[in-house]
Amino acid sequence: MRTFLIRSASALVFGVLVLGSLLYNAWLFSSVMLIFSILGMWEFFTITSFNEIKANKTTGTIAGVFLYTSLAFFAHGANISWMIFLNAIPFATIFVSELFCKSTNPFVKISLTLLGIIYVALPLALLNFFFYPKLGNIPHPGILLSFFALIWINDSFAYVSGMLVGRTPLFPRISPKKTWEGSIGGAVFTMISAYFISYYLPQLSLLEWLGFAILVVVFGTLGDLIESMLKRSLNIKDSGSIMPGHGGILDRFDAALFAAPVIFAYLYMIYFYIN
């Protein structure tokens, strides 16, 4: 019972931070996601660092902050031409700094540093663009709220369905507890949810919402599996301990990190090539 209460309280705080900021103000949401980006990158750099093979935590985090901030400002309609130059400095430093380090694996360190930025900061930055569906420069939280809702619905009902009727392992080498039955259950409830969302949010048609839901299910599940693969390869249970009962930032955002770039591309295709 104590573990359940801790887990529930942690999930409540997380939900208030994400959904509260999302519904209150686009800039507040951007600020909250920036904090999660910093924590997530630092978490990634920490768990993937061993002996000589260590990411450049400080420079990598700074570069990720510049990338995130530039994309967030651009999403909100600001002129970021001056920030493009500033982005070049920390990214160049990631490479140049290795000239002065006596590492035997400089490009492994560079690769880890860049991977942390691409894996964490870039997807969270792209979420800022979800505020502007077919509404010019007027922010609207509907698409972004639906993205998180469908991610959580898929995850929750996949877990419940797996507990009730799960028999066939989905990917036993990576995640032994996930089942095909659970994944199908999550997908069904996510599609049903997208059907009802289409009645309240006309920014997308019914077919576009169903496509949105399919991508969330497929790439959200893959994101979960990929993060499990990361932890299994490092022989750790959780990516961190910042969220009691849930683990770390990567544990909490695993599905969103992989699904966000795909949904961003999907929305771009709809807005600029179909509609």
C-alpha positions as CSV (number, residue, x, y, z in Angstrom):
1,M,0.0,0.0,0.0
2,R,2.8,2.4,0.9
3,T,4.5,1.8,-2.5
4,F,1.2,2.4,-4.3
5,L,0.6,5.7,-2.4
6,I,4.1,6.9,-3.2
7,R,3.7,6.0,-6.9
8,S,0.3,7.7,-7.1
9,A,1.5,10.9,-5.4
10,S,4.5,11.0,-7.7
11,A,2.3,10.5,-10.8
12,L,-0.1,13.3,-9.5
13,V,2.7,15.8,-9.1
14,F,4.0,14.9,-12.6
15,G,0.6,15.2,-14.1
16,V,0.0,18.6,-12.5
17,L,3.3,19.9,-13.8
18,V,2.8,18.8,-17.3
19,L,-1.0,19.2,-17.8
20,G,-1.3,22.3,-15.6
21,S,1.4,24.1,-17.4
22,L,0.0,23.0,-20.8
23,L,-3.4,24.3,-20.0
24,Y,-2.3,27.5,-18.4
25,N,0.2,28.9,-20.8
26,A,2.3,27.8,-23.8
27,W,5.4,29.6,-22.4
28,L,5.0,28.0,-19.0
29,F,4.8,24.5,-20.6
30,S,8.0,25.3,-22.6
31,S,9.7,26.2,-19.3
32,V,8.6,23.0,-17.6
33,M,9.8,20.9,-20.6
34,L,13.1,22.8,-20.6
35,I,13.6,21.7,-17.0
36,F,12.7,18.1,-17.9
37,S,15.1,18.3,-20.8
38,I,18.0,19.3,-18.6
39,L,17.2,16.6,-16.0
40,G,16.7,14.0,-18.8
41,M,19.9,14.8,-20.6
42,W,21.9,14.7,-17.3
43,E,20.3,11.4,-16.4
44,F,21.2,9.9,-19.8
45,F,24.8,11.2,-19.6
46,T,25.1,9.7,-16.1
47,I,23.8,6.2,-16.8
48,T,25.8,5.8,-20.0
49,S,29.2,6.9,-18.6
50,F,31.7,4.3,-17.7
51,N,35.4,4.8,-17.0
52,E,37.0,6.3,-20.1
53,I,33.7,6.3,-22.0
54,K,31.9,9.3,-20.6
55,A,29.7,11.8,-22.3
56,N,30.6,15.5,-21.9
57,K,27.8,16.2,-19.5
58,T,28.3,20.0,-19.1
59,T,28.8,20.9,-22.7
60,G,26.2,18.4,-23.9
61,T,23.6,19.8,-21.5
62,I,24.4,23.4,-22.6
63,A,24.1,22.4,-26.2
64,G,20.8,20.7,-25.6
65,V,19.5,23.8,-23.7
66,F,20.4,26.0,-26.7
67,L,18.8,23.6,-29.2
68,Y,15.6,23.3,-27.0
69,T,15.4,27.0,-26.5
70,S,15.9,27.9,-30.1
71,L,13.2,25.5,-31.3
72,A,10.8,26.6,-28.5
73,F,11.2,30.3,-29.5
74,F,10.8,29.4,-33.2
75,A,7.6,27.4,-32.4
76,H,6.1,30.4,-30.6
77,G,6.8,32.6,-33.6
78,A,10.0,34.4,-32.4
79,N,12.8,35.5,-34.6
80,I,15.7,33.1,-33.8
81,S,18.3,34.1,-36.4
82,W,20.7,35.3,-33.7
83,M,20.2,32.0,-31.8
84,I,21.4,29.9,-34.8
85,F,24.9,31.3,-34.3
86,L,24.8,30.7,-30.5
87,N,23.8,27.1,-31.2
88,A,27.0,26.5,-33.2
89,I,29.2,27.3,-30.3
90,P,28.3,24.6,-27.8
91,F,27.9,22.0,-30.6
92,A,31.4,22.8,-31.9
93,T,32.8,22.7,-28.4
94,I,31.6,19.1,-28.0
95,F,34.1,18.2,-30.8
96,V,36.9,20.7,-30.0
97,S,37.0,19.8,-26.3
98,E,38.1,16.3,-27.2
99,L,41.3,17.7,-28.7
100,F,42.4,18.7,-25.2
101,C,41.3,15.5,-23.4
102,K,43.5,12.4,-23.3
103,S,40.6,10.0,-24.0
104,T,41.3,6.9,-26.0
105,N,37.8,6.9,-27.4
106,P,37.0,10.6,-28.2
107,F,34.4,9.9,-30.9
108,V,32.6,7.5,-28.6
109,K,32.3,10.3,-26.1
110,I,31.2,12.7,-28.8
111,S,28.6,10.2,-30.0
112,L,27.2,9.7,-26.5
113,T,27.0,13.4,-26.0
114,L,25.1,14.0,-29.3
115,L,22.9,11.0,-28.7
116,G,21.7,12.4,-25.3
117,I,20.8,15.7,-27.0
118,I,18.9,14.0,-29.9
119,Y,17.2,11.4,-27.7
120,V,16.0,13.8,-25.0
121,A,16.2,17.6,-25.8
122,L,15.1,17.4,-29.5
123,P,11.8,15.4,-29.0
124,L,10.8,17.5,-26.0
125,A,11.5,20.7,-28.0
126,L,9.3,19.5,-30.9
127,L,6.3,19.3,-28.5
128,N,6.2,23.1,-28.5
129,F,5.1,23.0,-32.2
130,F,2.0,21.0,-31.2
131,F,0.4,24.2,-29.8
132,Y,-0.2,25.7,-33.3
133,P,-2.5,23.5,-35.3
134,K,-4.3,25.3,-38.1
135,L,-4.7,28.4,-35.9
136,G,-1.9,30.7,-37.1
137,N,-0.1,32.2,-34.2
138,I,-2.8,31.5,-31.7
139,P,-1.7,28.7,-29.3
140,H,-4.3,25.9,-28.7
141,P,-3.5,23.1,-26.3
142,G,-5.8,20.5,-27.9
143,I,-3.3,18.6,-30.0
144,L,-0.7,18.5,-27.3
145,L,-3.2,17.5,-24.6
146,S,-4.5,14.7,-26.8
147,F,-0.9,13.5,-27.5
148,F,-0.2,13.1,-23.8
149,A,-3.7,11.6,-23.1
150,L,-3.3,9.0,-25.8
151,I,0.2,8.1,-24.7
152,W,-1.1,7.6,-21.1
153,I,-4.2,5.7,-22.2
154,N,-2.2,3.3,-24.4
155,D,0.3,2.7,-21.6
156,S,-2.4,2.3,-18.9
157,F,-4.7,0.0,-20.8
158,A,-1.8,-2.0,-22.2
159,Y,-0.7,-2.6,-18.6
160,V,-4.3,-3.5,-17.4
161,S,-5.0,-5.7,-20.4
162,G,-1.7,-7.5,-20.0
163,M,-2.4,-8.1,-16.3
164,L,-5.9,-9.5,-17.1
165,V,-5.4,-11.6,-20.3
166,G,-1.8,-11.3,-21.2
167,R,-0.3,-14.6,-22.3
168,T,2.0,-14.1,-25.3
169,P,5.2,-12.2,-24.8
170,L,5.7,-9.2,-27.1
171,F,9.4,-8.9,-26.8
172,P,10.7,-11.2,-24.1
173,R,14.4,-10.5,-24.7
174,I,13.9,-6.8,-23.9
175,S,10.7,-6.6,-21.8
176,P,9.5,-10.0,-20.5
177,K,6.3,-8.6,-18.9
178,K,4.9,-7.0,-22.0
179,T,2.4,-9.1,-24.0
180,W,0.7,-8.9,-27.4
181,E,-2.7,-9.1,-25.6
182,G,-1.8,-6.1,-23.5
183,S,-0.5,-4.1,-26.5
184,I,-3.7,-4.9,-28.5
185,G,-5.8,-3.9,-25.5
186,G,-3.9,-0.6,-25.2
187,A,-4.3,0.0,-28.9
188,V,-8.1,-0.6,-28.9
189,F,-8.7,1.8,-26.1
190,T,-6.4,4.4,-27.7
191,M,-8.3,4.2,-31.0
192,I,-11.7,4.5,-29.2
193,S,-10.4,7.5,-27.3
194,A,-9.2,9.1,-30.6
195,Y,-12.7,8.6,-32.0
196,F,-14.3,10.6,-29.2
197,I,-11.5,13.2,-29.3
198,S,-12.3,13.9,-32.9
199,Y,-15.8,15.2,-31.9
200,Y,-14.4,17.8,-29.6
201,L,-11.2,18.8,-31.5
202,P,-11.9,19.6,-35.2
203,Q,-8.3,20.5,-35.8
204,L,-8.0,17.0,-37.3
205,S,-10.6,14.9,-39.1
206,L,-11.7,11.6,-37.7
207,L,-9.4,9.7,-40.1
208,E,-6.5,12.0,-39.2
209,W,-7.1,11.4,-35.5
210,L,-7.2,7.6,-36.0
211,G,-3.9,7.9,-37.8
212,F,-2.6,10.0,-35.0
213,A,-3.6,7.3,-32.5
214,I,-2.0,4.5,-34.5
215,L,1.3,6.3,-34.6
216,V,1.1,7.0,-30.8
217,V,0.5,3.3,-30.2
218,V,3.2,2.0,-32.5
219,F,6.0,4.5,-31.7
220,G,5.0,5.0,-28.1
221,T,5.3,1.2,-27.5
222,L,8.6,1.2,-29.5
223,G,9.9,4.1,-27.3
224,D,9.0,2.1,-24.2
225,L,10.9,-1.0,-25.6
226,I,13.9,1.1,-26.6
227,E,14.2,2.6,-23.2
228,S,14.0,-0.9,-21.7
229,M,16.7,-2.0,-24.1
230,L,18.9,0.9,-22.9
231,K,18.4,0.0,-19.2
232,R,18.9,-3.7,-19.9
233,S,22.2,-3.0,-21.8
234,L,23.4,-1.0,-18.8
235,N,22.0,-3.6,-16.3
236,I,20.0,-1.1,-14.4
237,K,16.3,-1.2,-13.2
238,D,15.5,2.5,-13.6
239,S,17.1,5.4,-15.4
240,G,17.0,7.5,-12.2
241,S,15.3,8.1,-8.9
242,I,13.9,11.6,-9.2
243,M,10.3,10.3,-9.4
244,P,9.6,8.0,-6.5
245,G,7.8,4.8,-7.6
246,H,8.4,5.6,-11.3
247,G,12.2,6.0,-11.7
248,G,13.7,8.8,-13.7
249,I,12.8,11.3,-16.4
250,L,13.6,8.8,-19.1
251,D,11.3,6.2,-17.5
252,R,8.4,8.7,-17.4
253,F,8.9,10.1,-20.9
254,D,10.1,7.0,-22.8
255,A,7.0,6.7,-25.0
256,A,6.8,10.4,-25.7
257,L,10.4,10.8,-26.6
258,F,10.1,8.4,-29.5
259,A,6.6,9.3,-30.6
260,A,7.0,13.1,-30.5
261,P,9.2,13.4,-33.7
262,V,6.9,11.0,-35.6
263,I,3.8,12.9,-34.6
264,F,5.5,16.2,-35.5
265,A,6.3,14.9,-39.0
266,Y,2.7,13.6,-39.3
267,L,1.2,16.9,-38.4
268,Y,3.6,18.8,-40.7
269,M,2.5,16.5,-43.6
270,I,-1.2,17.1,-42.8
271,Y,-1.0,20.9,-42.5
272,F,1.3,21.6,-45.4
273,Y,0.7,18.8,-47.9
274,I,-2.8,17.5,-47.4
275,N,-4.9,20.3,-46.1
